[in-house]
């Protein structure tokens, strides 16, 4: 658990957001877009956990529960637990070759835009922790 790892996960989420944004443009690639959004959210949750010294598990469901916990603790503005569980279900349908109506009903632009806002929130959290860490090192 470290600020450096938090930054790495945040940077990976930004890359996934960028890929998802491209996938949301015409011609749309909804399967790839939804998968990238899902994994970006997971990386954002891990970034917040790492920044706060909170242990996390690699399981998708545990990360969704961690999202709820971080929100309840006031460490994250938005509780994205239900969204993560939904996106995981859609992602699994895609992986198993059965993308259904859930995928067709996704507003890709909205997914990407909401993710961008969450990235901004997590960037603020990680940056504050980085600045606090720099201040501690200067005093030593």
C-alpha positions as CSV (number, residue, x, y, z in Angstrom):
1,X,0.0,0.0,0.0
2,X,1.6,3.2,-1.1
3,X,1.1,6.6,-2.8
4,X,3.3,5.4,-5.7
5,X,1.0,2.4,-6.3
6,X,-2.0,4.7,-6.0
7,X,-0.5,6.9,-8.8
8,X,0.2,3.8,-10.9
9,X,-3.4,2.6,-10.7
10,X,-4.7,6.1,-11.4
11,X,-2.5,6.4,-14.4
12,X,-3.8,3.0,-15.7
13,X,-7.4,4.2,-15.1
14,X,-6.7,7.3,-17.2
15,X,-5.3,5.1,-20.1
16,X,-8.4,2.9,-19.8
17,X,-10.6,6.0,-19.9
18,X,-8.9,7.2,-23.0
19,X,-9.4,3.9,-24.7
20,X,-13.0,3.9,-23.6
21,X,-13.5,7.4,-25.0
22,X,-12.2,6.3,-28.4
23,X,-14.5,3.3,-28.3
24,X,-17.5,5.5,-27.6
25,X,-17.0,7.5,-30.9
26,X,-18.4,6.4,-34.2
27,X,-18.0,3.7,-35.2
28,X,-18.7,2.7,-31.6
29,X,-17.1,-0.3,-30.0
30,X,-19.5,-0.9,-27.1
31,X,-17.9,-4.1,-25.9
32,X,-14.5,-2.6,-25.6
33,X,-15.9,0.6,-24.1
34,X,-17.8,-1.0,-21.3
35,X,-14.9,-3.3,-20.5
36,X,-12.4,-0.4,-20.3
37,X,-14.8,1.6,-18.2
38,X,-15.3,-1.3,-15.8
39,X,-11.5,-1.9,-15.4
40,X,-10.9,1.9,-15.0
41,X,-13.4,2.1,-12.2
42,X,-11.6,-0.9,-10.5
43,X,-8.3,0.8,-10.8
44,X,-9.7,4.0,-9.3
45,X,-11.0,2.2,-6.3
46,X,-7.6,0.5,-5.8
47,X,-5.9,3.9,-6.2
48,X,-8.1,5.4,-3.4
49,X,-7.4,2.3,-1.2
50,X,-3.7,2.5,-1.8
51,X,-3.6,6.2,-1.1
52,X,-5.4,5.6,2.2
53,X,-3.4,2.6,3.3
54,X,-6.4,0.3,2.9
55,X,-5.9,-3.4,2.0
56,X,-7.8,-4.6,-1.0
57,X,-8.5,-7.9,-2.8
58,X,-8.2,-8.7,-6.5
59,X,-11.8,-10.1,-6.7
60,X,-14.3,-7.9,-8.7
61,X,-17.0,-8.3,-6.1
62,X,-14.6,-7.3,-3.2
63,X,-13.6,-4.2,-5.1
64,X,-17.3,-3.2,-5.5
65,X,-17.8,-3.6,-1.8
66,X,-14.7,-1.6,-1.2
67,X,-16.2,1.2,-3.3
68,X,-19.2,1.2,-1.1
69,X,-17.0,1.2,2.0
70,X,-14.8,4.1,0.8
71,X,-17.9,6.1,0.1
72,X,-19.4,5.4,3.5
73,X,-16.1,6.4,5.1
74,X,-16.1,9.7,3.2
75,X,-13.0,8.8,1.3
76,X,-14.8,8.8,-2.1
77,X,-17.6,11.2,-3.1
78,X,-19.6,8.7,-5.1
79,X,-20.7,5.2,-4.2
80,X,-20.2,3.3,-7.4
81,X,-20.8,-0.2,-6.0
82,X,-24.0,-0.9,-7.9
83,X,-22.5,0.5,-11.1
84,X,-19.4,-1.7,-10.8
85,X,-21.6,-4.8,-10.2
86,X,-23.7,-3.9,-13.3
87,X,-20.7,-3.2,-15.5
88,X,-19.1,-6.5,-14.3
89,X,-22.3,-8.4,-15.4
90,X,-22.3,-6.7,-18.8
91,X,-18.5,-7.4,-19.2
92,X,-19.0,-11.1,-18.3
93,X,-21.9,-11.3,-20.9
94,X,-19.5,-9.9,-23.5
95,X,-16.7,-12.3,-22.4
96,X,-19.0,-15.3,-22.8
97,X,-20.1,-14.1,-26.2
98,X,-23.6,-13.2,-25.0
99,X,-23.8,-9.4,-25.0
100,X,-27.5,-8.7,-24.5
101,X,-29.9,-5.8,-24.1
102,X,-27.9,-4.4,-21.2
103,X,-25.0,-3.6,-23.6
104,X,-27.4,-2.2,-26.2
105,X,-29.0,0.1,-23.5
106,X,-25.7,1.5,-22.3
107,X,-25.1,5.2,-23.1
108,X,-21.4,5.1,-23.9
109,X,-21.0,8.8,-23.8
110,X,-22.5,9.0,-20.4
111,X,-20.4,6.1,-19.1
112,X,-17.2,7.8,-20.4
113,X,-18.2,11.2,-19.0
114,X,-19.1,9.9,-15.6
115,X,-15.8,8.0,-15.5
116,X,-14.0,11.2,-16.3
117,X,-15.6,12.9,-13.3
118,X,-14.5,10.1,-11.1
119,X,-11.0,10.3,-12.4
120,X,-10.9,14.0,-11.5
121,X,-12.1,13.1,-8.0
122,X,-9.5,10.4,-7.5
123,X,-6.8,12.6,-9.0
124,X,-7.5,15.2,-6.3
125,X,-7.3,12.5,-3.6
126,X,-4.0,11.0,-4.8
127,X,-2.5,14.5,-5.4
128,X,-3.3,15.6,-1.9
129,X,-1.7,12.5,-0.5
130,X,1.4,13.0,-2.7
131,X,1.7,16.6,-1.5
132,X,1.3,15.5,2.2
133,X,4.0,12.9,1.7
134,X,6.4,15.4,0.2
135,X,5.8,17.7,3.1
136,X,6.7,14.9,5.6
137,X,9.9,14.2,3.7
138,X,11.0,17.8,3.6
139,X,10.6,18.1,7.4
140,X,12.8,15.1,8.0
